[in-house]
Amino acid sequence: MSQNAAPKSIQSNLKAFLADRFDLSQGKAKEEETVLEIKQNIVFKGANLWILIFAIMVASVGLDTNNTAVVIGAMLISPLMGPIMGVGLGLGTNDFDIIVQSVKNWGIAVLISILTSAFYFWVSPLNEAQSELLSRTAPTLWDVLIALFGGFAGIVAGSRAEKSNAIPGVAIATALMPPLCTAGFGLATGQWNYFFGACYLFWINSAFIALATYVVVRLLRFKPKEFIDPKRERRVRRYVGLFLLVTLIPSVYTAIEVVRESLFKRNANEFIARELSFENSQVINRHLVYSRKGSHIDVTLYGQPISDEMINRITLRMPNYHLEECSLDIIQDFQQEAGIDVTTIELLNERIRAGIIEDLYRRNENQIKNRDDRIKLLEKEIIDYRSRDINTLDLIEEIKVIDQNVAAISVSPAFVTNIDSLSTDTLYLVYVNFHKKPTTKETQHLENWLQARIKTEKIKIVQD
């Protein structure tokens, strides 16, 4: 008996300890005080509205200049959390009047914020999308987590009798202010992909903040609103339930898709790293496209081509990486031409890394008579390319702000020829040397910024 009693005693003591440490009822303010405080922050008028306008202006400046510290400063004064927490409170207490009032003021706040940001970007001399803007155009798993846990922090801190040093509005503003400013940028510059992408991200973040508030209100067992008329009570409950479904179903669906896309990209990158590693060929570009109907992986190889048999064997191993419904396309446009000396190939590879030799040969096939003519033609083309080179020095100061992990960079024009149609297109090849291995997100941010900076989407990054 004594031997069994000891483990039970330890277990009960541990449960009691954890229950005491994580008990939200300790230090809880009076329910009426918490509800009153949330209601007071719902309405946007007077000083509250002016503070929102000033905060949006500050955030827009920070995003326009790619200054993270300024964006954080704007979050410190942002009052955006009020209406969204009001929605969660209304859902948790079956108070449809609070929901209607919160949605109304939420709409006012969104409209004023977007118009304020659009006005700033309309008069701003800087009209190029910086990395801080580019990262707020589509929801990711991290955005959903920030919104959800920011919402939890907001309602828990707001329900305390003694307010802590935590500023819950900052966590919530992290998920709300940058998308609104990005939407304003898209409206001011007519780039609707930015506008709609940022608005969608803002909607998803708002929904998860309201969801977090709803969950905590339920856990704290806030008293539901009482009705004298039972019919009105049933009608209000139906309205609340319908609003909850309309809000949460798209949000949960999007969150699931975001998680699936993140898992797909992780599995695809692992597949490329393990299965497409060859001694005489190198992956110089990858394009991952996620879709529920069937994802797609495009990989460009430079060097010695791999056989169709090898490609088939690699494709058959894709299910090992949970890529069953995914198709693979390996592009092998770039390979060394026989008859060109090694020195010339190394020179060309250094200047135009994407395998320009093959493309130039195909474009000028009728002019090439022998090896000497071929080399002369390639040298002439290199000179022409140098005349179109972007002055990399002009980008250095901006790149230092965008990504301090970049050690060296070179930007050069290049040609890409389609194997099937033999049509030729021009792109910019960017060679980047990093201090340490970059993440996929970091590389994507750099590529997006370069596209906006050089004013073309036709860019390929080669890492070293």
N, C-alpha and C positions, 0 to 999 in steps of 0.2 A: 504493500500500500504506500509506504513512504517513498519507494522508488518512483512510483507513478505520480505521486503528489508533487514532487519537485519540478518536473517538466511543466505540469499544469500551472503551478504557481508562477513560474517564469513567463509562461505564455500569457497568463492573465495580467501580470504586472506590465509586460510589454504592450499589451493592448491598451491598458489603462494609461500608460505613458504616451503612446501615440495619439490616443483619443484626446488627452489633455493638451498635447502640443498642437494638434491640427483642428481644435474645436473653434469654429467660426463664431459661435455664440459668445465667446469671451471677448469683452471689449466692444461688443456690438452696441451701436447707438440705438436710441428709441426708434422704432419703425416709422413713427410719424415724422421724426426729424429727417430721416434718410429720404423718405418720399417727398417731403417738402423741399429739400435741397435739390433733388433731381428735377422736380417741377419748376423750380426757379431758374434752372439752367437750360430749360427747354426752349424758352422764348428768345428769339433773336430780334431785338430792337434796342434803340438807344446805344448805350455804351457797349453792350455785348456785340452789337452788329459792327460798330466801329473797330473794336478790338479784333474781330474776325478779319475785317478788310486789311488792317495793318499787318496782321499775322500772315495773310496770304501774300501781301506785297513783299514782306521780308523773305518768305519762303521762295517766291518767284525769283527774287534777286539771287538767292543762294543756289537755286537750280540753274539759273541762267549763267552764273559764273562758275558753276560746278564746285561750290564751296559748301562742304558738308556741315561745317561749324555754323554757318549762317542758317541753314535749314533746321538744325537742331534748336537754334535760338528761336526760330519762328514757332516750333512745336511747344516751347515753354509758355507761350502766351496764347495758344490756340484754344478757343472755346467750343470746338466742334463736337465734343463728346456728349453734350447735353441732350439733343434730340434723339440720338441713337440709343443712349441709355434709357431715355423715356419710352422708346418703343419696347425695349426689353422689359421695363417695369410694367408697362401696360399689359403686355402678354402674360407676365407672371402673376398679375393680380386681377386679370379679366376686366381691366378698366379700358373700355374701347374709346372713351373720351380722351384719355391720355395718349393713346395710339394715334388718334386723328390729329390731335394737337402737335404731337411729336413729328409725324410724317409731314405735316404742313410746314413746320419750321425747318425741318431737314431739307425740304425742297427749296425754301428761301435761302438757307445757308449755302446749298450747292449752287444755286443760280448766282448769288452774289459773289461767291468764291471764284467761279469760272469766269464771270464777266470781269472781275478785278484782275485776275491773272491774265486774261486775254488782253485787257487794256495795257498792262505792263509790257507784255511781249510784243504788242503792236507798236509801242513807242520805243522799245529797246533797240539799240543799234546792233545788238548781238542776236542774230536770228538762227544760229546753228544749234542743233540738238546736242547737248552735252550728255555724258554717261549717266548723270543723275536723273536726267529726263528720260533717257532711253530705257532705263530699268523699270519705269513705271507705266509700261504700255500693255502688259499682259500679266495675269495672276500666276504666281508660282506657289509651290508648297510653302515656302518660307513666308510669303505674304499672308497666306491663310493662317499660319501659326502665329505670326505677329499680331494679326487682328484678334484672333481667338484669345490668346493669353493676355493681350493688352486689355481686352474687354473684361476678362476675369479680374485683372489687377484694378481696373477702374471701379467696378461695382464693389469689390471687397474693401478697397481703401475708402470708398465713399460711404460705406455702411458702418464705419468705426466711430465710436464716441470720441476718441482722441485721435485726431488726424496724425498720420505718420509723416516721415520725411519724404515718402514716395510721392511723386507727382503723376498720378494715373493718366492725366490728360496727355502727357508726353508720349506714353506708350500707345495710346489710342491715336494721337495725331501722327505718329510714325506711319500708321497704315492709311491715314486719310488725307493729309495735306499734300504730299507730293503728287498723288494721282490727280487731285483737283487742279493743281498748278500745271501739270502736264496736259490736262484737258484744255486748259486755257491757252497753252502754247499751240496745241493743235488747232484750236479755233482761230487764233490770231494769224497763224501762218497758212491756214487752209489745208493742213495735213490731217485728213480725217481719220487715218489709221491711228494716229496718236490720240485724237479726241475720243473716238469710240473705245479704243483699247483702255485708255486711262479711266473713262467713265465706268466701263465694265469692272475694272479692278476696284474702283471706289465702291461700287455697289456690292461686290462680293465681300470686301472688307467690312462695310457697314453691316451687312447681314450677320457676319460672324461675331462682331462686337455686340450686336443686339442679342444674338443667341447666347453668348457668354453671360450677359446681364440676366437674361431669362432664367438660365440654369441656376445662377447664384440666388436670385430672388426666390426661386422654388426651394432651394436647399435651406435658405434662412427662414422659410415658411412665413413669408409676408402674408398678411391677412387679405384674402380676396375681397373685391368690392361687393358690398351687399346691395341688393335690389328689393324694393318694396313690391314691385310687380313681377311675379314669376315669369310671365310671358316675355317681358323685356329682358329678364336675366337669361332666359334660354336663347333669345335672339342675339344678345351681346356675346354669349359664349360661342354661338355659331360663327359670328363675325370674327371673333378673336381666333378661333380655330382655323377658319378659312385664311385669314391673314397670315397665320403662322405657317400654314402649308404652302401658300403662295411664295412666302419669303424663303422658307428653308429648303424646299425641294430643289429649286434651281441652284441654291448655294451648295447644298450637299452634293448634288450631281457634279457641279463644277469642281468642288474639292476632290471628289473621287477621280475626275479626269486629270486634275493637276498631279495627283499622286501617281496615277498610271503613267502620265507623260514623264515624270521624274524617274520612275523605275525603268521605263523604256530607254531613256537616254543613258542611265547608268549601265544597264545591261548591254546596250549597243556599244558604248565606249569600251566596256570590258571585252566584248567580242572582237572589236577592231584591234585592241591592244594585244590580245592573245593569238588570234587566228590570222591576222594580216600583218604579221611581223616576218619579213624576209631579209636575207642577207644582201641581195642585189636590188631590192626595191624598197621604196619608202612611201608611206602615206603622207601626202602633202596637203590633202584637204578632205574634209568629211562633212556631210550634210545629213542631219537626222530629222526626219519628218514623222511626227506621231499622228495617227488617225485611228479611230475605233474600227473603221472598215478595213484597215490594213496599213501598217506603218511602212516606211521606206528608208533605206540607208544608201546614200551615194558616197562612194569612196574613190578618190583619185590617187593613183599610184604613179610614182616617178622611178624610172630605172628599167631593169630587165622585166619584160612582160611575163606574167604567169599564165599557164595553160588553162584551157577551158575545163579540162579534167580536174585540175587543182581547184578552180573556182566552184565546180560542182561539189567537190568534197567539202569545201569550206561552207557552202550553202547548206549542206546536209547537217552540219554541226550547229546551225543556228538555234534549233530547239533546245540545245544544252544550255543556252543563255536566255531561255524564255522568250525567244523571238520567233515563235511558231507562225504567226500571221504577218511576218515582216518579209519584204522583198529586198534583195541586195543587188546593187548595180556598181560594178567595178569599172572605172574609167582608166584606160591605160594609153592616153594620148601621147604620153611623153616618154621617149626612149632615145638612146644614143644612136646616131646614124653611123653606119660603118664607113670607114675611110677618113674620118676627121680625127686629127691628132688630139692627144690627151690634153695638151696645153690649151688648145682652142676650146675644147669642151669645158674645162675647168673655168676658163674665162667667162664663157657664156652662162654657165651654171651659176657663177657668182653674181653676174649682172641681172640675169633674167632666169630665176631659179625654176620656173614652171615648165621647163623643157621647150624653150622657144625654137630649138634646132629643128625638131620635127615639123613644127608649124610653118616656119619660114621655108623649109624645103618644099612643102606641099603648095604653098602660095606661089612659089617661083619656079615650079618644076620645069617649065618650058625654057627658062633662062639658064638652067644649070647644064653644062656640057661635060665638065670633068671636076675632079676634086679641087683644083686650084680656083676654078670659077666659083665653086660652091663656097669655099672659104672666103673669097673676096666679097661675095654677095652677103654672107653672114656678117662680115665685118662692117659693111656699109649699113646693114640693118641695125647693128649695134649703135653706130654713130647716130642714126636717125632716132633710135630709142632714147639715147642720152639727151637729145635735144628736147624730148618730151618729158623728161624726168621731172618729178616734183622736187622742189628744193626742200630736202628733209630738215634742214636747219630751221625752217620756218615752223616746223611742227614740234620741235624739241621742247620748248617751254610749255606748250599745251599738254604734251604727252606726260611731262613730269607731274602735272596736276591730275591727269586722267588715271595714270597707272605708274606708280613709283617702282614697280617691279620690272619695268622695261629697262634693259641695259643698253641695247643698240637696236636701230631700226633703219630700214632702207625701203623706199617705195619706187617701183619701176613699172612701166607699162609692159604688157605681154599680150600674145595672141593665143586663142584657144580655138581649135578646129574640131567640129563635130564629126565623129567617125562615119555616121550613116550619110549625112547630107553633104559633108565636106565644106560646110559653111564655116566661115571664120568670124570670130568675134574678138573684141579688144577688152582686156581687163587690166587692173592694176595688181601687181604682185607685191605683197608686203612681207619682207623678211624681218623677223623679230627675234631678238636674243633676250631672254629673261634672266634675271638674277637667280630665281628659283622657279621650279616647274609651276606654271600657272594652272588655275582651275578652268574648267570648261566655261563657267560663267564669266570669269575674268577675260578670257579670250573672246567670248561673244560680245562683251561690252566694248572691248577695244575695236573689234571689227565694225560694230554698229557706229561707233564714234568716227572711225575713219571714213565710213560710207557717207556720213553727214558732212565731215570736214572736207573731203575731196569732191563731194557732190556727185557720187556715183555709187550704185549698189554692186557694181562689178568689181569685187575685191576678193582676193584669196590671200590668206595669211599662212606663211611658212614659219614654223617655230624651229628654234635650234637650242 
